[in-house]
Amino acid sequence: MDKNVFIFKNKNIMLGVTGSIAAYKSAQICSRLTQSGASVVVVMTPNAAKFVSPLTFSSISRNETVVELFSNKDKLYHVSLAHSVDIIILAPATANTISKLACGICDNFLTTTIIAAKCPVVIAPAMNEGLYLNSAVQSNISALEGTGKYFFVGPIKGKLACGESGLGRMEDEDIIIERAGELLQYRTDLAGKKVMITAGGTREDIDTVRYISNYSSGKMGHALAEEAYFRGAEKVILISANKNLPVPYGVDVVYVKSSSDMKNEVLQHFSRSDVTIMAAAISDIIPEKRYGYKLKKKDNIISKLKFKENENILHILADKKGKSQYLVGFSAESTDDVKNTLDKIRGKNIDMAVANDISRKDIGMMSDFNEVAIVTQDGCTKKLAKDKKRIIAREIWDEIIENIKE
């Protein structure tokens, strides 16, 4: 029996079709997905409807094909549809629609729904080679890939509709469907798992107007939380010290300020978490005393500033960790990042640590990019090349999930 029957059975899929001569091939994709047991809703751009009739797709899918932007039923359909599908397949995808997605342009039902969605999106470009290789189009493709949400398949070389031969033909339907199946399986990697992640730099008050902190933006922790939800986690709790970042869809966010607040929230949720990632930059030192008023310069302010070493929340969790729980720490390093990180976890009940090189300005704290080393308790090390934090988050989860399976 075709393996697709098992992968796609009872799955909700949106098939997007844009204005390309390759639109006729999408009818076959729709047919095969439907025959495999999936519920398929086809969304077409107005230009796509000039190539293939919406009635064709409605007849195949047995669901109404959507073309108009305001095709709302009992609620905002572009939002409810976006949040109810397991995967979106955009085939064929024109240069126009790809560029709209990259720029966040929501001028039709298709782009509006895809941009609102949080599920994986498979994109199969189809266009003239000159369009595909244009630097602006390539830049937009790179931007979409960098979000971690969009997965491109093809195009391939062959005879094009314009009469030329070159790179631009839509990938074969078999490959497109196979890639969608892979991502549907990928979406269940964390099924049934409860995840807790910390993010951002804590603030430790000195008086009513001053505090000590660090440069952590919280972007890495937020990316890890978003990826966990993206991969099907049953529950994702993000304990964040940064209120300035967008809230990841589907994630429960708890905001904290100090390391004491962080500790209290973490301990409240830890026993129910299957995987805990301590990505927050928690202050290593804290003031011995917090003053309830603003310290004055004339009162010899320097003499009043005394600090002490802070508790290590990661070590507290390590002492409490159960056999079925997986614990990950983050280590900010400027030299010998792997060795220092391994020394920090060796002999402790910590499964993995991620070493951040904070000596570089192009990665790490405050940056949208990172380059890290993953170190496990047994001494194995894997370096992840520089990439956007959303992609680094994906690779970190790849390692965690692989270790959980063992």
N, C-alpha and C positions, 0 to 999 in steps of 0.2 A: 504494500500500500504506500502511496505517496506520503513522504514525511510531512509535507505541507498541510495535510489533513489534520495532523496532530498539532502543529504549530499555530495554525490560523483558526482552528475551530473555536467558535464563540468569541472571537476577538472583534473589537470594533475598529474599523479602519476607515480613514478618510483618504480618498484618491483625488488628488488635485490635477486638473488638466488645463494647460495653457494653450495659447494660440500658435501652435506649430503644426506643420503638416503631419508630424509624427503622432498627432492626437488620436488617429485611428488605431494605433497600436495599444492605446490605453484601454480600449474596449476588451481586448484579449486579457489584459492584466485584471480588469474588473471581473471578467468571467471566471478566471482561474481562482481568484481570491474567494469569490462567492461559492464556487463549487467546493472549495476547501473548508467551507463552514463559517467563513467570516461574514460579518454584517458590514457591508461597504456603503458608504455615503460618498457620492461623487460631487465634487465642487469644481465648477468650470469658470474660467474667466469669460467675459462677454465675447472676446475674440475667439476663444476656443469653440464656442457654440457656432461659429461660422464654418468650422471645419467638420465637426461631428455634431449631430443633433443631440440635445440633452435627453430626448426620448429614448435614444439608443441605450444610454447608460441606465436610465430608469428601468427599462425593460430587463436589462441584464441583472442589475443589483436588486431590483424589486423595492428600491427606496427612491424617494423623490430626489432628482438631481437639482442642485442649487446653483443658480447663476447670478441672480440679483443680490446686491449688497444688503438690502433690507428685507431679506426673505425670512423674517422673524415669525415664529409661531406663537406659543404661549409665553415665551421668554426670549431673551437676547440669544438667538440661535448661534451666532458666530462665537459667543463665549461658551455656551453650554456644549456645543459640538466640540470646540477646542479642548475642553476639559474632560470630555467623556471618551475620546478615542485613545486606543492603545498605541497607535502609530499613524503617521501621515506619509503617504507616498506622493511625491510631486513628479509626475511623468506624463508628458514631457514638460521640461522647465525651460522657458525662454530666457534670453539675456535680460529682457525687460523685467520679468517677474523676479529673477534672482537678484537683480539690482534693487528692486523695490524692497525685498525682504531684508537685504543688507542695510538699507537706509531707513527701515522702519516705516515705509509708506503703506498706509492701509486705505487704498482707494477702491477696493473691491472685496467681495466676500472672501475670496480665496486668500489674499494676502492678510486680511484682517484676522482670519481664523488661524492661519499658520503662526502669525506673530504672537497671538494670544495663547497658543498651545504650549504645553510643557513636556509633551512626549517627543520621542525621536522623530526626525523628519528625514526621509530618504529623498534625495533630489537627483533626478536623471536629466541632465541638460540635453537639449537638442537644438542645434542652430548651425549657421554657417561657420566655417573654421575661423574666418576673420573676426566674427563676433566673439567666438569663444576665446580666442587668444588675445583679444584686446586687453590692454593693461588694466583698464577700469573694471572690466568684467572679472578678470582674474583677481583683482584686489577685493572685489565684492565676494567672490567665492572663498577667498582666504579668510575674510572677516567672518563669514557665516561658519566656516569650519572651526574657527577659533572659539566660538561660543560653546562648543561641545554638544550642541543640539542638532546640528545639521550634518548629514552624512551623504557625500556625493558618490554617485555611481556612474562611471563613464564621463564623457562620451567616448565613442570608438571611431576609428577611421572607416571610411566607406563612401559610397555614392551619396551625394547630398541632393536635396530637393531642387536646389538651384542649378543642378547639372554638373557642378564641380565635384571633385573627389577630395576628401580631406578629413580632418578630425572634427566631428560635430554630430555624427549619427547617434541617436539615442541608444543606450545600452540594450542588449537583448532582454526580453521580458523575463527569461529564466534567471538571469543574474540579478535583476531588480527585485524580483520576488524572493530570491534566496537571501539577499542582503536584508530585506525587510524581516524575514524569518529569523535571521541572526539577531537583529536588534530586539525583536519581541522576546526572544529567550534571554537576552542581555537585560531586559527590563525586569526580569524576575530574579536577578542575582541576589537581591537582599529581601526577597519576599519573606514575610513573617518576622523579620528582624527589627528590633527597636534600637535606634541609634542616638547617641548623645555626642554633641560636638561643642567645643568652646572656641571662642574667637575674640580677637581684639586685644588691646592693651589695657590693663586695669589702671585705675587712678587711685592714688593713695593720698588722702588729704593731709596737709600740714596744718593749715588753719582754714578759715572760712573762704579764702580767695586763692590759696596756693595748693599745689599738689605736685607729686612726682609721678611720672609715667614713662612710656616708651613710644617708639614710632610705629608700633604695629597698627595696621589699618583694619584688620579683621577680614580682609578679602579672601585669604586662603581658607579660613574656617567657613565662611559663607559659601564658597565654591564647593567645599567638601559636603556641606549640608544639602546644597542643591543637587549635587550628583547622587547623594544617597537617596533622595526622594525620586530622582530620575530613574534609579535602578530598582525601584519597587519596594523600598523599606516600608514596613508597616507603620512606623512612627519615627519621626526625626525631630529631636529637640535640639535647638541651637541656643546656647547660652552665650550671649554676645555682650561685649563691652563697648560696642560701636553702634549708635543709633542712626548714623548717617548713611548706611548702606541699604539698598533695597532689600525687602524681606523676601527670601526665596519662597516661591509658590509651594504650598503643601507642607511647609515646615513650621513647627511651633517655636516661636522665638521668645526667650526670656532675657530681658535686658538687666545687666548688672553694672556696677560702677567699680567697686573695690575688690581686692582679692578675697576679702572676707565674704562679701556678697557672692562672689564666684564659688567659693568653697561651699557655702550653705546650699546653693542651688544644685551644684554638682552632686553633693552627697544625698540630696533629696531624690534625685533621679537615677543615681548610679546603679542601685541594686536591680532595677528593671531594664537596664540597658544591655543588649547583647554585644554591641560594639561602642566603645567610647574613644573619641579622638580629642586629646587635649592640645588643640592648636593655638589657644590663647597665649599671649605673652604676659604672664603673670609676674608682677613685680617681685624681684628677688629680695629687695629690702623695703622696709616700711618705716614710717616715723614711729618713734617710741610713744609719742604723745600727739594727739590731735587737739589743737587749740580751738576753742569755740568763738574766737574773735580774730581779727586781723592783727598779726604781729607787727609792731611798729619798729622802724629802723632805730629810733632813739632808745629802744628798750634792749639794745644789744641782741638783735635777732639771731645772729650766728651762734651765740652761746646756747640758744634754746633749741637749735636743730640737732637732734640726736636720732639715730636710726638703728634698727635691729634687723637681723636676718628673718625673712618671712618663712612661713610654713611651705613645704613642698606638697602641693595638692596632688600631683601625680604620684608621689610616694605614698600618700595616704590612701589613694585609690588602689595602688598595687597591693597594699596590705589587706584590703577588703575584697579584692577581686576573686570571683569564683572560677571554678575550672572551665565553665562554659562561656565565660566572658572573654572578650578580646580588648586589650588596652593598648592604645597608641599615644606616644608623646611626641612633642616637637622640641627641637633643640636649636637655638640660635647660636651660630658659631662664626668666628672670623678667621680661625686657623685650625688646621687638622680636624675638620668638621666630623669626619667619619670616626676617627679614633676617640675624640672627646665624647661623641654621642654614644659609642659603644661602651665606653667607661661608665657613662651615666646609667645605663640600663643593665649592664652585666651583673648577674646574680640577683636581680630584682624581678619582681613578678610583673614585668612589662614586656609585652610581646613584640612591639616594634617601636622604632623612633624614626622621625623624619628630620634630617639635618638641613637647616637653612644656612646658607652662606650670606651673612649680613654685611660683609665687607664690600660688596659690590653695590653700586647705585642703580644698576639696570635690572635688578631682581630683588625679591624679598620684601622687606617692610616698605610700605607705601606704594610699591610697584604693582602693576597688573600682571607682571611676569614672575616666574620663579624657576629655579633650577636647584633640585634637592638630591639628597642621597638617602635612600631607605636602608635602615639598619635593623636587622632582626636579632632576637636574643641569642641565636646560635652563631652570630658573627657574619652571616651572609649580608652582602651589601649590593645594592643596585642603584646606580646613578640615573637620574631622569634629566634629560637635556632641557635646556631653556625653552619654555613655552608659556602660553597664557595660563594663569592659575586654574582656570576652569578645566583645562586639559591635564595639568599636573594633578588636579584633584581626581580626575578619572583614572590616571595611572596609579595613584596611591590606592584607590579603591580596588583596582585590579589586583594589586599585591595582597591587600587585606583579604579579599574574597578567596583568592587562591590558597592563602594560609588557613583560612577557616575551613575550607573543604578537606584539607589534609587530615 
